[in-house]
């Protein structure tokens, strides 16, 4: 299962984009989005999804 970014809560700070080991996060319009086909929830790289770990707004990067 992939993660998603709740667009209404995204502040477009960019913290998540550079932490993603699969380059699944990109800017779309005014917010960031996660490409579900690329998102592996950081399995094999980290103990937890890095987008959720670095996001300054709680519950913005969540399981899809």
Phi and psi in degrees as a GROMACS rama.xvg file:
@    title "Ramachandran Plot"
@    xaxis  label "Phi"
@    yaxis  label "Psi"
@TYPE xy
-94.9326  166.331  UNK-2
-95.9788  163.573  UNK-3
-137.814  161.588  UNK-4
-108.442  126.357  UNK-5
-74.351  105.665  UNK-6
-56.6683  -38.1547  UNK-7
-68.8513  -14.3677  UNK-8
-107.443  -12.8915  UNK-9
-70.1335  127.722  UNK-10
-95.7757  1.92639  UNK-11
59.0584  36.1088  UNK-12
-73.485  -25.1917  UNK-13
87.4082  -0.684874  UNK-14
-58.6434  -37.5908  UNK-15
-72.7377  -35.9543  UNK-16
-56.5484  -45.2914  UNK-17
-82.6199  -12.1425  UNK-18
-88.1179  -16.5704  UNK-19
-73.9352  116.451  UNK-20
-71.7104  -14.7601  UNK-21
-105.122  5.53698  UNK-22
51.8722  42.9434  UNK-23
-90.4537  -6.33456  UNK-24
-108.84  132.137  UNK-25
-147.273  163.148  UNK-26
-81.469  133.418  UNK-27
-134.258  110.586  UNK-28
68.4884  -121.27  UNK-29
-102.531  2.00106  UNK-30
-134.914  169.181  UNK-31
-93.0021  149.202  UNK-32
-131.846  156.784  UNK-33
-111.738  127.677  UNK-34
-77.9093  108.977  UNK-35
-60.2216  -29.0486  UNK-36
-69.8605  -24.9421  UNK-37
-97.9308  -24.2756  UNK-38
-71.9  124.613  UNK-39
-117.711  17.7573  UNK-40
55.5599  27.3769  UNK-41
64.3001  15.8893  UNK-42
-60.9509  133.562  UNK-43
87.404  -13.1927  UNK-44
-114.263  -40.7092  UNK-45
-141.729  162.142  UNK-46
-75.0041  -21.8918  UNK-47
-144.291  156.531  UNK-48
-58.5093  123.552  UNK-49
-69.8312  -28.5128  UNK-50
-60.3846  -44.4148  UNK-51
-69.6625  -35.1343  UNK-52
-68.0955  -35.4498  UNK-53
-98.3524  -13.8538  UNK-54
-64.0492  128.64  UNK-55
-76.4532  -9.54276  UNK-56
-111.137  115.442  UNK-57
-55.6793  143.454  UNK-58
57.6462  35.7301  UNK-59
-98.0012  -41.0434  UNK-60
-99.0834  109.369  UNK-61
-134.287  159.516  UNK-62
-60.104  139.16  UNK-63
